[in-house]
Amino acid sequence: MLRKLFPGGKSHFLTTLRRSFIATVSVGQQRCYSTSLSSDSTDIWSKEAFVKYLEEIRKEFSESQHKGRRWHQLSEMCEVIDRRERIVENIATLRKIAQEEKDKEFRELAAEEEIELKNTLSEIHEELLQALVNESEGDNYQSFVLEVTAGVGGKEAMLFARDLYDMYAKYCDFRGWETEVLEEDQMEIGGIRHASLCITGQDAFQSLKREGGVHRVQRIPATEKSGRVHTSTVSVAIIPRPDDVTVVLHDKDLKIETKRATGAGGQHVNTTDSAVRITHLPSGMAVECQAGKSQIKNRELALKKLQARLYEVQLEAQLASTRSTRKKQVGTSMRNEKIRTYNFNQDRVTDHRIEDGTVHNLKGVLEGREVLDAFVAAVRERSREKLLADFLSDFQ
């Protein structure tokens, strides 16, 4: 049969097959976390529940009318799903050829091509799982607010809040992300009660989103005379500010007050009404800003902060009804609610959410450069591994 279809023999058969499958076998060039997303050990693709899940993705894409971020995300997933189906069909065709063809040489060629397509199918499975895990992770935002607040521990908590805030600011500079100070409630002792930073940059949100939570520090304060180790906490919150979603603030809904700035900050403190407090009357939410000497600039920054806070409320309400509900990041800032511990005596930083989450280079972490970058990447990868395991378990 194949002799009639391919009179050129073996080379003709191979060339035709490769031309036929070339569009199908091409897969994405970026394969991050390939080890953790390996699909060889799971039979999820034959599960009825998973097949229905993929059908729901296609249905949502076909019914989507707005070509926003979600539409593009669904489009990419549907493209991978379509490529997978074409691969499966081509493998079935090759198997049929291998069964029906009498010519041994052509049967062997069909078997070789089937092996190659199976390898490609494994890569496509990996790519599709990665896309699904990305969906479970939630949206990626170009801009967001990072807030650092001193928790339990008094002055020592405020001093460590300054250490963490400086660490993240230096890390943003190291990664080339843009930053804008929204608020810095500084103390005369050198620490901060609360500070917030608006961060904009490629992959910044996905890199730092897991930093939200309670960070615990164990060290001997400079004022401690007996040499006892104190334990204090600082809470970090990550609040998304998506570019394509706008929280409209009407003037009639805002109560804007000015006052004199407080705390350390130079000669303008307590001499000019530069600090701004804005209250959103419908929700009762209030924000303050005294980052600079200009009342106009502080007002602009306070409005940005208020928009971010209001969007977070909307986001929480939306995610509460979905599978991807985000757990509360900050908690009550008690010492036992930590996600990470910084132990100065042991020169140790431990992330309590992942296995092997300890690095013995605390100074390097606080410098906010290569060591922190590697640590953040490790937390991100382990989190994705757990997310994948949880995702797959839903269909077992």
C-alpha positions in Angstrom: 0.0 0.0 0.0 2.7 2.5 1.0 4.8 1.7 -2.1 2.0 3.1 -4.3 1.6 6.2 -2.1 5.3 6.8 -1.8 7.0 5.7 -5.0 10.2 7.4 -3.9 10.6 4.8 -1.2 11.9 5.3 2.3 13.2 8.9 1.8 9.9 10.0 0.2 7.9 8.5 3.1 10.0 10.2 5.8 9.9 13.6 4.0 6.2 13.5 3.6 5.6 12.5 7.2 7.9 15.3 8.6 6.2 17.9 6.4 2.8 16.7 7.5 3.6 16.8 11.2 6.0 19.8 11.3 3.3 22.3 12.4 2.0 19.8 15.0 5.2 18.8 16.7 6.5 22.3 17.3 6.3 23.1 21.0 6.9 26.2 23.0 10.6 27.2 23.4 10.2 28.2 27.0 10.0 25.2 29.3 10.5 26.5 32.8 10.3 24.1 35.7 10.6 21.1 33.4 11.5 18.7 36.1 8.7 19.7 38.5 6.1 19.6 35.7 7.0 16.2 34.3 3.8 14.4 33.3 5.3 10.9 32.6 4.2 9.5 36.0 0.6 10.5 35.7 -2.3 9.1 33.7 -4.3 12.3 34.1 -4.9 12.6 30.3 -7.2 9.7 30.2 -9.3 10.8 33.2 -12.8 11.7 32.3 -12.9 14.6 34.8 -9.7 16.1 33.3 -11.1 15.8 29.7 -14.2 17.6 30.8 -12.0 20.3 32.4 -10.2 20.9 29.1 -13.6 21.1 27.4 -14.7 23.7 29.8 -11.6 25.8 29.0 -12.5 25.6 25.3 -16.1 26.5 26.0 -15.1 29.5 28.1 -12.7 30.7 25.3 -15.4 30.3 22.6 -17.9 32.3 24.7 -15.4 35.0 25.8 -16.2 38.3 24.2 -13.6 40.6 25.6 -10.0 40.2 24.4 -8.4 41.0 27.7 -5.7 39.1 29.7 -8.0 36.2 30.4 -8.9 35.8 26.7 -5.2 35.6 25.8 -4.6 33.2 28.6 -7.4 30.9 27.3 -6.2 31.3 23.7 -2.7 30.0 24.6 -4.1 27.0 26.5 -6.6 26.1 23.7 -3.7 26.3 21.1 -1.7 23.8 23.2 -4.8 21.6 23.6 -5.4 21.6 19.8 -1.7 20.7 19.1 -2.0 17.8 21.6 -5.1 16.4 19.8 -3.4 16.6 16.4 -0.4 14.7 17.9 -2.7 12.0 19.3 -4.4 11.7 15.9 -1.1 11.4 14.1 0.1 8.7 16.5 -3.1 6.7 15.8 -2.5 7.0 12.1 1.1 5.7 12.4 -0.1 2.8 14.5 -2.6 1.9 11.8 0.1 2.0 9.2 2.3 -0.2 11.3 -0.5 -2.8 11.7 -1.7 -2.8 8.1 1.5 -2.3 6.1 3.2 -5.6 4.9 6.5 -4.0 4.0 8.9 -4.4 7.0 10.9 -1.3 6.2 7.9 0.9 6.2 6.6 -0.6 9.4 9.9 0.2 11.1 9.8 3.7 9.8 6.3 4.2 11.1 7.3 2.8 14.5 10.3 5.3 14.6 8.1 8.2 13.8 5.6 7.1 16.5 8.3 7.1 19.1 9.4 10.6 18.0 5.8 11.9 18.2 5.3 10.3 21.6 8.3 12.3 22.8 6.8 15.4 21.4 3.5 14.5 23.1 5.3 14.3 26.4 6.7 17.8 25.8 3.2 19.1 24.9 1.8 17.6 28.1 4.5 19.4 30.0 3.7 22.6 28.3 0.0 22.3 28.9 0.4 21.4 32.6 2.6 24.5 32.9 -0.1 26.7 31.4 -2.7 25.2 33.7 -0.5 25.8 36.7 0.0 29.4 35.6 -3.8 29.7 35.5 -4.0 28.3 39.0 -1.4 30.8 40.2 -3.7 33.7 39.2 -3.1 36.7 37.0 0.2 38.4 36.5 0.2 42.2 37.2 2.6 44.8 35.8 2.1 46.9 38.9 1.4 46.2 42.5 1.9 47.6 46.0 4.3 46.0 48.6 3.4 47.0 52.2 5.7 46.4 55.2 4.2 46.8 58.7 5.9 46.3 62.0 4.1 43.7 64.1 4.8 42.2 67.5 8.1 43.3 69.2 7.9 47.1 69.7 11.0 49.0 68.6 12.8 45.8 67.5 9.9 45.0 65.1 10.2 48.6 63.7 13.9 48.2 63.1 13.5 44.9 61.3 10.6 46.4 59.3 13.2 48.9 58.0 15.6 46.0 57.2 13.0 44.2 55.2 11.8 47.3 53.4 15.3 48.2 52.4 15.9 44.5 51.3 13.0 44.6 48.9 13.9 48.1 47.6 17.4 46.9 46.8 16.1 43.7 45.3 13.8 45.7 42.9 16.8 47.8 41.9 18.8 44.6 41.3 16.1 43.2 39.1 15.6 46.4 37.2 12.0 47.1 38.4 10.7 50.6 38.8 9.7 51.6 42.3 7.8 54.5 43.8 7.5 55.2 47.5 3.9 55.6 48.5 4.4 55.9 52.3 7.2 55.7 54.9 6.2 56.2 58.5 9.7 56.5 59.9 10.7 56.5 63.5 13.5 58.5 65.2 15.1 55.3 66.3 15.7 54.5 62.6 12.9 52.0 62.1 9.5 52.2 60.4 6.0 51.5 61.6 4.7 51.1 58.1 5.9 51.7 54.5 4.5 50.9 51.1 6.2 50.7 47.7 4.6 50.7 44.3 6.5 48.2 42.1 6.3 47.9 38.3 8.2 45.5 36.1 8.1 42.3 34.1 7.7 39.2 36.3 7.9 41.3 39.4 4.5 40.3 40.8 5.0 36.5 40.1 8.4 36.8 41.8 7.3 38.6 44.9 3.7 37.5 45.4 4.8 34.7 47.8 6.6 37.2 50.1 3.2 38.2 51.6 2.8 37.0 55.1 4.4 37.3 58.6 8.2 37.4 58.7 9.8 36.5 62.1 13.2 37.8 63.3 15.2 36.3 66.1 18.2 38.3 67.2 19.8 40.2 70.1 18.7 43.9 70.0 21.3 46.5 70.3 19.6 47.8 73.4 19.6 44.4 75.1 22.1 44.3 78.0 21.7 40.7 79.1 22.3 39.2 75.7 18.8 37.6 75.4 17.5 36.8 71.9 14.2 38.6 71.1 11.6 37.4 68.7 9.7 40.0 66.7 7.5 40.0 63.6 6.9 42.1 60.5 4.0 41.6 58.1 4.3 41.9 54.3 1.4 42.4 52.0 1.3 42.2 48.2 -1.6 44.1 46.7 -2.1 44.0 42.9 -2.7 47.1 40.8 -3.7 45.8 37.3 -3.3 48.2 34.4 -6.4 47.1 32.7 -8.7 47.4 35.7 -9.5 50.9 37.0 -11.1 51.7 40.3 -13.0 54.9 39.7 -12.8 57.4 42.6 -15.4 60.2 42.5 -14.7 63.4 44.3 -18.0 63.3 46.2 -16.9 60.0 47.7 -13.6 61.3 49.1 -12.8 63.2 52.2 -9.4 64.8 51.9 -7.6 66.2 54.9 -4.1 67.7 55.3 -2.0 67.8 58.4 1.6 68.3 59.5 3.9 65.3 59.0 5.1 63.4 62.0 8.2 61.4 62.8 11.7 61.7 61.5 12.1 63.4 58.1 13.9 66.7 58.2 13.0 70.4 58.7 9.6 70.2 57.0 8.2 67.9 59.7 5.7 69.8 62.0 6.2 73.0 60.0 4.1 72.5 56.9 0.7 70.7 56.2 2.3 68.3 53.7 0.8 65.0 55.0 -2.5 63.9 53.3 -5.2 61.7 54.6 -7.9 60.5 52.2 -11.1 58.7 53.4 -13.3 56.8 50.9 -16.7 57.5 52.4 -18.7 54.6 50.9 -16.3 52.0 52.3 -14.9 53.9 55.2 -11.3 53.0 54.0 -8.7 55.6 54.9 -5.1 56.0 53.7 -2.3 58.5 54.6 0.8 59.6 52.8 3.6 61.8 54.0 6.4 60.5 51.8 7.5 63.9 50.5 7.4 67.6 51.2 4.9 68.3 48.4 1.3 68.1 49.5 0.3 67.6 45.8 2.6 64.7 45.4 1.5 63.1 48.6 -2.1 63.5 47.5 -1.3 61.7 44.2 0.4 58.9 46.0 -2.4 58.5 48.5 -4.9 58.2 45.7 -2.8 55.4 44.1 -2.7 53.6 47.4 -6.4 54.0 48.0 -7.1 52.6 44.5 -4.9 49.6 45.2 -6.6 49.0 48.5 -10.1 49.2 47.0 -9.1 46.9 44.1 -7.8 44.4 46.6 -11.2 44.3 48.3 -12.8 43.7 44.8 -10.3 41.0 44.1 -10.9 39.2 47.4 -14.6 39.3 46.8 -14.2 37.8 43.3 -11.7 35.1 44.3 -13.8 34.0 47.3 -16.2 32.3 44.9 -13.5 30.5 42.9 -11.0 27.7 43.3 -8.1 30.1 43.4 -9.1 32.0 46.6 -6.1 33.7 48.0 -5.4 33.0 51.6 -5.0 36.0 53.9 -1.4 37.1 53.8 -0.8 39.0 57.0 -3.0 37.2 59.6 -2.8 38.8 63.1 1.0 39.2 62.9 1.5 36.9 65.9 4.8 35.0 66.2 3.3 31.6 65.4 1.9 32.8 62.0 5.2 33.1 60.3 6.0 32.2 56.7 9.8 32.9 57.2 12.3 33.2 60.0 15.5 35.3 60.1 17.7 34.0 62.8 20.8 36.2 63.2 22.6 34.0 65.8 22.5 31.0 63.4 23.1 33.1 60.2 19.9 31.4 58.9 16.9 32.3 56.9 14.1 29.6 56.7 11.0 29.6 54.7 8.5 27.4 56.5 6.3 26.6 53.5 8.7 24.5 51.6 11.1 21.6 52.2 14.8 22.4 52.2 13.8 26.1 52.6 16.8 27.1 54.6 19.8 29.2 53.5 22.8 30.0 55.8 23.6 33.4 54.5 21.4 35.9 56.2 23.5 38.9 55.3 23.4 37.9 51.7 19.6 37.7 51.8 19.2 41.1 53.3 21.6 42.6 50.7 18.8 42.0 48.2 20.9 40.7 45.3 22.0 37.3 44.0 21.4 35.4 47.3 17.9 36.7 47.7 17.1 36.2 44.0 18.1 32.5 44.3 16.0 32.1 47.5 13.0 33.7 45.9 13.3 31.5 42.8 13.5 28.4 45.0 10.4 29.3 46.9 8.6 30.0 43.6 9.6 26.7 42.1 8.7 24.7 45.2 5.3 26.5 45.4 4.6 25.6 41.8 5.5 21.9 42.5 3.0 21.9 45.3 0.4 23.7 43.2 0.8 21.1 40.4 0.5 18.2 42.9 -2.7 19.8 44.3 -4.0 20.4 40.8 -3.4 16.8 39.7 -4.9 15.4 42.9 -8.2 17.0 42.0 -8.6 14.6 39.1 -7.4 11.4 40.7 
